[in-house]
Amino acid sequence: MTEVIEMLMIILIVTLCFLMIPFNTKPSAVIESRRKFDVFVRLYDKPYRGDAREYAYRFQIFRTSLSKIKQLNDRAREANDTAIYGITQYADLTDREFIARQLADLFPDDGGSPRTYQKYVIESRSAEMKNDIIFSRARRALQMPNNLPRTVDWRAQGVISTVKNQGSCGACWAISVVDTIAALAAIKRNDRKLIELCHERVVRCAANGNNGCDGGDTCRLLEWLAEESYRIVAAESCLERNMVDQDGNCTGEKSLVDGLRREDTALNTTIVKRFSCQDFENEEHLMLRHLATKGPIVAAVNAISWKYYLGGVIQYHCDSDYERLNHAVAIVGYELNATVPYYIVKNSWGPRFGDRGYVKVAIGRNLCGIANRVSFIELSDVNLVRTFYFV
């Protein structure tokens, strides 16, 4: 009987011990991170799915990205429309890799280190622009203009081209300029018809210190386009886009079309008449005025913090130092009615990035350096050029 009582006591003690052990029914942080990573790899069709070593390496980077995303979202979430950060297609890249792949393309290397760059000011070479009202730069404190529309979005007018994906080609400097020119040409036409333009040929051919997919500069490109009276042809006749011309020909206006001869074909082309390349820090009201009355503009920015951007208005985490500018974008409008007024920024990392390819940046504080190096562009009258096609 005593043995039975002792056995029951042992069973009771063991049972109580198990009841007192806390059970965690939630998956561990590592397991949860792995689940997210597996979804991420499938979603973006990452090439290392079958490479166990590379997969493990990228998973560790991904876990670091999750930690950084949490830190970004935990800070300064005072308003509902503040930017939200999360998993993007770049979450498996180190910061160094991200900068090298996406942000090393704005300034060419002038013989020194890639980050050593003397400010390139077009204004001094374009004296005829200084007294023109559309390029005026009155010195006064930043103010939100009361005589402008509260909302300007040129997308709604059907004059903004599709969001491009520069991929592994460092071509933001050309894409931002060419897409802005396409929009301005559409605005200039009576019918407001948008014609996509060929940025591929500009990337290949632009001289004046530009280096194709290895990097270039918006101001140098605009200077080259204006001085050469370079005609940017429609994308539909772009040999580079159609993979027809791989010989690096940058001079001909005659195009090979497979199997057909067409004559007197009118192609819309555009020529830059003049432009500016100026600093509008503390004068962002002039940027708003130009956006409202003339059309989209080009801006250099510091996009390092955009690595994890999903949407909302960027108000923090975006350095405005001139020397840190590393990317070029088109600004296609603004919204002053929002709780935090913002620019509508067209990026070139594809429509899956950010807000369908767009980024919202708060107005008035030169966030991301968005007012440091801005270009207004004026086009010559839209030209119709007769082009012959030969087999």
PAFIVO-690632 format. One record per residue (C-alpha): x, y, z. Coordinates in steps of 0.1 Angstrom, whole numbers, plus 5000, padded with zeros to 4 digits. Layout:
BEGIN
XYZ ...
***
This chain:
BEGIN
500050005000 502950235009 504550164975 501250254957 501050584976 504650664967 504050594931 500950814930 502951094947 505651064920 503051074893 501451384909 504751564912 505751494876 502351604864 502651934884 506051984869 504751954834 501852184841 504152454854 506352444822 505252724799 504552604764 505252854735 502852774707 504253044685 506852954659 510353074667 511753394651 514053194629 511252964616 509053274609 511853444591 512453134570 508853114560 508853484549 512153424530 510753114512 507753334500 510153614491 512353374470 509353244451 507653584446 510753744431 511953414414 515453444429 518053244409 519653074440 516652854449 518652544441 521952664456 521952564492 525052774501 523853094484 520353034498 521753024533 523853334528 520953534514 518753414542 521053574568 521053904549 517253874547 517053834585 519154154589 516854334565 513854234587 515554384617 516254714598 512654724585 511354704620 513654984631 512455204603 508755144610 509255184648 510555544645 508555854640 505255684631 503355994641 500956014611 499155744593 500555854559 504155834570 506155604548 505855234554 508855004549 508854634543 510154354522 511054454487 512954284459 516154414474 515754254509 518353984501 521054234492 523654394515 523654774516 526954764496 525354544469 522254764468 524255074463 526454914437 523454774417 520855054420 522655374430 526055384415 524855514382 524155894386 527656044385 530455914362 533855864376 536056164366 539355994373 539056014411 536955804434 533355754422 532055984450 534456264441 532456494419 532756864412 529357034410 528357064374 526357384370 524757444336 523357784346 526657954339 526657824303 523057914297 522958284304 519958334281 517758144306 518458364336 515958634328 513158404316 510158394338 509858014336 513457964349 513258254375 514858184409 513658474432 515358454465 512758434492 511758194520 509857874511 506157934509 503357714497 501857904467 498157994472 497558054435 498357714423 496157404420 496257204452 496656884433 498756834401 499156484387 500256464351 499456094351 495756184351 496256374318 497656054301 500956214293 503256004316 504955694301 505155354318 507455294347 510655154335 512954894351 516554984347 517554634360 521254584360 521854884337 522855204355 520655414334 518455624358 520255934344 518855874309 515455714318 514456004340 515356264313 513856084284 510656004301 510256364312 510956474276 508256234264 505756384289 506656744279 506256654242 502856514249 501856824268 503057044239 500956854213 497456974208 496056624212 498156554243 499056214227 501856034246 504555874225 507055654243 510655754235 513755544230 515955584261 518055274251 519655464222 520355764245 522055534270 524255394243 525055714224 525156004249 528656154251 529856444272 531256224300 528255974302 529155614304 526055414292 525055144317 528055224338 526655564348 525855914336 524656254346 521356424339 522856774335 525556644311 522956454292 520756754288 523756964277 524656704251 521056674238 520757054234 524157114218 523856824194 520156894187 519856524192 516556384180 515056124204 513055884183 509855704192 510355374211 508555184184 511355264160 514055204185 516454954171 518154884205 514754804221 513954564193 517454404195 518054474158 521154694160 523854544183 526754714165 526755034185 525655254156 524755594170 524555814139 522055684114 518455794111 517755514087 516455194102 516254834091 512854684093 512454314086 511054244051 509254584044 510054904026 508155204040 508655564028 507555904041 506855764075 506456044100 508055974133 507656204162 510956314175 511956564202 514756814205 515756984237 515757364232 517057474266 517157354301 518257444336 520257254363 519857434395 519557424433 516157494447 516757434484 514557664503 512857754470 510657444464 507757674457 509357734423 509457354417 505757344425 505057634401 506857474373 505057134379 501757314378 502257534348 504757354326 504956984334 507256724350 510856794360 513956594366 515656564400 518756404415 518056234449 519656024476 517755704474 519655484498 516855474523 514355364496 515655014497 512654894518 510155154507 506555024502 504455334502 503355644521 505055984524 508755984531 509456234559 512456084577 515455864571 516456044539 519656244538 519656564518 523456624515 524456724480 527456494480 525256194487 523056234456 523055894439 519955854418 517856044392 514056054390 511156234373 508756434394 505356424378 503156614402 502356704438 499556684464 499056984487 495756864502 497356574520 498156584558 501756584547 502056754513 504256544489 505856514455 504756234431 508056084421 508455844392 511255594398 512955344374 513055024395 509954864379 506254884387 506554624416 508654874436 507055114460 503655254451 503355084416 506755224408 506255564424 507555724456 505956004477 508456254492 507356534515 507556884502 509457174518 512457014536 514656914507 514156554518 516356304500 518156604485 515256634460 515757014455 519557014453 519856944416 516757004396 516257034358 513557224340 513357134303 511957324274 511557154240 511657284205 508457254185 507656894181 509256784149 507956544123 510856384105 510456184074 512355864078 512955594052 513155224059 515154984038 515354614037 
***
